[in-house]
């Protein structure tokens, strides 16, 4: 059986970690999988399948992990190397070159880098982009999670379009439905005296939860409801203070990180993505897969593709609380049918995504047996 090495830095409880673990769970049905983890911390680590060989690197940062990655490549000689995130990708390129290895090396990019760097000064942007332009041509290619990320990666790295492949995230797995069917996790989701709105993601600047809180506060004047925010992050205290200031403190539940957010999400009347930027927002895809109506900012990038330009959910300008409030009210008043929403994201199934990854990595030929 062929061997695939997957390198990732576990920097928290975010969507990248969740998607890589979903991929590994599918990969091990076809190939041996070594998961090289920089900082194997966070709530997602316990979800790593037992069939995956977890290798905890001693390094705490990608740039100090190069010698360990090089040693692994020399000793284990995997048939292919898949790397999640930019910094880990650059470290892997250096390690492969030092090891004199020739296996395919693909970097998975899951965010719109231009949007993520927009608020930084020109020098800091150059520090991030210059190494990508120098090193990425040495990789076999880049896997982008959306067409928007592909276009942005072309602009940032200068790579030709043929070196960048779009593969949708492995969002929909058999476990999604199982987790969604678990016991009701909170009374608000049981009595349904009022509609429940759910937001999900790290409590950081990227997710722009202040706009969601302001839109939700305005919604209360015409549609009394409740808001649950699933996720943890450095902005929690500030967001709690804003909720109190807006007079909605008792209507907002900061539920923190949940190992099973789907039991919450599946029972929502509405999901709202308020992000300033994304790559391909998994929470939005998961909401539709569970038949939950959605409203999203038209941020770069992903929501336009997932919602098909507004066909499967309203798209509103980034940071526009008034427009978000109107879209939330209209969606609660006339939600789209459950089956229509589920069908909209059929391309995001885990088995489909994994097969496409293995094909790109050169591991889907007849030598790859299935367990």
C-alpha atoms as one frame of an Amber mdcrd trajectory, in Angstrom:
protein
   0.000   0.000   0.000   1.289   3.445  -0.880   2.160   5.958   1.846   0.881
   9.530   2.012   2.423  12.064   4.370   0.209  14.937   5.512   1.809  17.932
   7.221  -0.208  20.460   9.212   0.322  22.931  12.023  -2.499  22.636  14.550
  -2.955  26.301  15.408  -6.321  25.954  17.110  -9.817  24.598  16.655 -10.415
  25.977  13.187 -11.867  24.680   9.967  -8.531  23.780   8.357  -7.772  21.244
  11.075 -11.267  19.794  10.824 -11.066  19.434   7.040  -7.622  17.784   7.118
  -8.861  15.223   9.640 -11.917  14.560   7.460  -9.586  13.954   4.527  -7.340
  11.633   6.544 -10.370   9.578   7.582 -11.087   8.994   3.880  -7.442   8.614
   2.818  -6.797   5.663   5.178  -9.335   3.602   3.241  -6.933   3.679   0.284
  -3.366   4.456   1.452  -1.185   4.437   4.560  -1.290   7.892   6.160   1.384
   9.560   8.293   0.122  12.802   9.853   3.044  15.069  10.768   1.725  17.560
  13.301   3.336  20.808  14.359   1.748  21.759  17.699  -0.725  18.898  17.982
  -3.012  20.908  20.266  -6.684  21.809  20.179 -10.007  20.049  20.315  -9.703
  18.433  16.895  -6.675  16.262  17.715  -8.846  13.696  19.487 -10.748  13.196
  16.206  -7.699  11.864  14.354  -8.609   8.334  13.188  -6.731   5.523  14.945
  -5.608   4.151  11.568  -3.625   7.353  10.958  -0.049   7.301  12.229   0.286
  10.542  14.199   3.822  11.932  14.322   4.112  14.807  16.778   6.976  17.051
  15.715   8.981  18.684  18.489   9.102  22.013  16.682   6.455  24.549  17.648
   6.673  26.581  14.458   6.822  25.655  10.781  10.149  27.375  10.136  11.885
  25.417  12.938  10.352  22.113  11.800  12.419  21.847   8.584  15.105  19.490
  10.028  12.463  17.111  11.429  10.520  17.074   8.162  13.746  16.476   6.251
  14.663  13.542   8.513  11.195  12.038   8.107  11.390  12.293   4.308  14.814
  10.627   4.255  13.742   7.765   6.532  10.152   7.054   5.466  10.217   8.092
   1.792   6.437   8.631   1.404   4.953   8.384  -2.071   3.453  11.865  -1.814
   3.339  14.814   0.574   0.272  16.993   1.161   0.764  20.152   3.219  -1.949
  22.320   4.729  -1.310  26.054   5.166   1.247  28.363   3.600   4.040  28.457
   6.196   4.052  24.671   6.581   4.107  24.421   2.789   7.207  26.569   2.509
   8.896  24.539   5.253   8.071  21.312   3.412   9.539  22.638   0.151  12.811
  23.439   1.921  12.845  20.062   3.687  12.210  18.118   0.483  14.998  19.969
  -1.288  17.436  19.307   1.588  16.441  15.628   1.671  16.991  15.258  -2.057
  13.514  13.715  -2.311  11.420  13.706  -5.463   7.907  12.748  -4.285   4.985
  14.962  -5.354   4.427  17.847  -2.931   1.131  19.713  -3.024   0.179  22.667
  -0.834  -3.448  23.076   0.211  -4.529  26.698   0.579  -7.797  27.370   2.368
  -8.073  31.149   2.571  -8.050  34.257   0.428  -4.588  35.539   1.262  -5.002
  38.988  -0.296  -8.016  39.695   1.892  -6.278  38.298   4.971  -3.261  40.588
   4.412  -5.259  43.665   3.385  -5.043  45.307   6.806  -1.269  44.852   7.074
   1.296  47.358   5.891   3.164  46.958   2.622   6.334  45.612   4.248   4.500
  42.877   6.160   2.607  41.890   3.020   5.910  41.649   1.146   7.394  39.476
   3.918   4.571  36.998   3.431   4.262  37.070  -0.350   7.921  37.207  -1.471
   8.788  33.728  -0.103   5.669  32.289  -1.761   6.697  33.678  -5.145  10.193
  32.243  -4.686   9.311  28.799  -3.307   5.894  27.801  -4.673   7.249  27.116
  -8.195   9.312  24.327  -6.565   6.160  22.525  -5.385   4.245  20.134  -7.624
   1.282  22.471  -7.369  -1.336  24.094  -5.175  -4.775  22.789  -4.241  -7.238
  25.661  -3.715 -10.526  25.127  -1.894 -12.507  27.448  -4.174 -12.273  29.222
  -7.512 -11.874  32.484  -5.612  -8.860  31.149  -3.725  -7.405  29.890  -7.014
  -7.664  33.309  -8.662  -6.173  34.977  -5.610  -3.337  32.430  -5.431  -2.503
  33.122  -9.089  -2.255  36.843  -8.357  -0.196  36.390  -5.198   2.234  33.691
  -6.323   2.452  34.279 -10.065   1.823  30.566 -10.678   0.074  29.716 -13.953
  -3.513  28.521 -13.717  -2.484  24.992 -14.703  -0.439  24.616 -11.502  -3.440
  25.306  -9.270  -6.253  22.781  -8.876  -9.601  23.451  -7.194 -10.916  20.669
  -4.941 -13.920  21.319  -2.718 -13.588  20.791   1.018 -14.568  17.377   2.479
 -17.332  18.909   4.552 -20.091  16.314   4.275 -19.160  13.036   5.975 -21.230
  10.161   7.396 -20.462  11.529  10.856 -22.157  14.852  10.070 -25.638  13.345
  10.148 -24.790  11.197  13.174 -23.535  14.172  15.173 -26.495  16.290  14.078
 -28.890  13.653  15.441 -27.400  13.668  18.948 -29.337  15.003  21.937 -30.515
  18.605  21.988 -27.630  20.492  23.619 -29.495  23.548  24.988 -33.060  24.476
  26.045 -33.252  27.252  23.431 -33.070  24.569  20.765 -35.748  22.434  22.400
 -38.640  24.771  23.212 -38.329  26.924  20.052 -40.559  29.609  21.535 -38.560
  31.986  19.366 -36.441  31.465  16.231 -32.783  30.605  16.892 -29.999  32.125
  14.806 -26.570  30.465  14.866 -23.140  31.853  14.014 -20.080  29.638  14.080
 -16.312  30.201  13.975 -13.384  31.592  15.884 -14.164  34.762  17.780 -11.639
  36.808  15.830 -11.572  39.822  13.511 -11.918  37.671  10.394 -15.392  36.431
  11.347 -16.702  39.960  12.039 -19.200  38.940  14.712 -19.755  42.610  15.712
 -21.705  43.071  12.466 -23.797  39.993  13.256 -24.510  41.264  16.767 -25.623
  44.653  15.421 -27.816  43.026  12.766 -29.333  40.718  15.364 -30.020  43.653
  17.704 -31.876  45.448  14.905 -33.820  42.269  14.114 -35.303  42.210  17.627
 -37.451  45.236  16.850 -39.494  43.211  14.360 -38.655  39.560  15.037 -37.782
  38.603  18.663 -35.295  35.741  18.450 -32.207  34.212  20.029 -28.601  34.047
  18.872 -26.059  31.301  19.630 -22.382  31.814  18.780 -20.361  28.601  18.563
 -16.626  29.109  18.886 -13.907  30.530  21.064 -11.306  33.216  20.528  -9.481
  36.282  21.728 -12.390  38.642  20.952 -14.884  36.949  23.267 -14.817  39.563
  26.049 -15.203  42.418  23.578 -18.122  40.670  21.875 -19.851  39.980  25.192
 -19.426  43.657  26.093 -20.894  44.705  22.740 -23.896  42.407  23.209 -24.542
  43.986  26.600 -24.142  47.470  25.154 -26.676  46.666  22.419 -29.154  45.421
  25.021 -29.190  41.849  23.717 -26.999  40.191  26.360 -29.803  37.917  27.556
 -30.675  36.915  23.995 -27.129  35.891  22.990 -25.445  32.679  24.129 -21.673
  32.436  23.785 -21.452  28.640  23.752 -17.669  28.399  23.267 -15.893  25.633
  21.376 -18.103  22.583  20.891 -16.648  19.218  19.902 -20.015  18.534  18.265
 -21.364  21.820  16.878 -23.717  19.995  14.515 -26.292  19.081  17.164 -26.585
  22.849  17.648 -26.425  23.856  13.986 -28.961  21.272  12.776 -31.658  22.742
  15.036 -31.130  26.370  14.040 -33.770  28.293  12.154 -31.103  30.358  10.435
 -27.318  30.295  10.024 -25.449  33.543   9.416 -21.886  33.894   8.126 -20.646
  37.417   8.847 -16.988  36.982   7.783 -14.810  39.693   6.270 -12.907  37.064
   4.294 -12.826  33.297   3.855 -11.471  30.630   1.531 -14.432  28.289   1.377
 -16.457  28.653   4.579 -17.096  25.181   5.959 -19.752  26.283   8.435 -21.849
  27.700   5.591 -21.523  24.444   3.648 -22.406  22.413   6.751 -25.498  24.519
   7.403 -26.823  23.899   3.899 -25.925  20.194   4.111 -28.126  20.011   7.214
 -30.940  21.873   5.462 -30.533  25.056   7.529 -31.371  28.330   5.685 -28.441
  30.727   5.489 -27.452  34.348   5.053 -23.849  35.252   4.247 -21.621  38.195
   3.528 -20.418  38.312  -0.055 -16.833  38.118   1.171 -13.786  36.930  -0.721
 -14.044  34.065  -1.241 -16.384  31.077  -1.279 -19.924  32.234  -0.377 -20.663
  33.299  -3.968 -19.800  29.780  -5.142 -21.552  27.903  -2.334 -24.752  29.967
  -2.552 -24.611  30.152  -6.352 -24.738  33.930  -6.450 -27.652  34.120  -3.993
 -29.767  31.259  -5.356 -29.404  29.219  -2.157 -29.167  32.048   0.370 -28.940
  35.819   0.585 -25.566  37.522   0.034 -24.986  40.902   1.716 -22.071  43.358
   1.664 -19.306  42.830   4.220 -19.845  44.906   7.360 -23.377  46.044   6.411
 -25.462  45.296   9.522 -28.628  46.867   8.078 -28.527  44.701   4.936 -27.767
  41.644   7.053 -30.751  42.372   9.292 -33.081  42.673   6.281 -31.784  39.396
   4.824 -32.151  37.613   8.157 -35.741  38.806   8.524 -36.667  37.825   4.960
 -35.089  34.372   5.288 -36.841  33.639   8.577 -40.096  34.714   6.943 -39.650
  32.531   3.822 -36.914  29.866   4.213 -35.860  27.740   1.240 -36.866  24.053
   1.224 -34.670  21.610   3.150 -34.024  19.310   0.164 -33.046  22.202  -2.080
 -30.404  23.372   0.396 -28.969  19.874   0.889 -28.655  19.305  -2.866 -26.820
  22.611  -3.324 -23.648  21.312  -1.609 -23.523  17.739  -2.879 -20.057  18.373
  -4.384 -18.605  18.843  -0.884 -18.837  15.175   0.156 -15.776  13.756   1.903
 -15.369  10.703  -0.318 -15.586  12.821  -3.473 -13.012  15.309  -2.188 -10.593
  12.585  -1.049 -10.730  10.777  -4.407  -9.829  13.993  -6.193  -6.945  14.651
  -3.788  -5.551  11.150  -4.306  -5.779  11.539  -8.080  -3.872  14.832  -7.995
  -1.259  13.334  -5.644  -0.749  10.385  -7.985  -2.036   7.820  -5.473  -5.231
   6.622  -7.110  -3.806   3.989  -9.467  -4.317   0.255  -9.216  -1.614  -0.140
  -6.573  -3.744   1.685  -4.011  -5.888  -0.954  -2.353  -8.903  -0.245  -0.182
  -9.371  -1.364   3.394
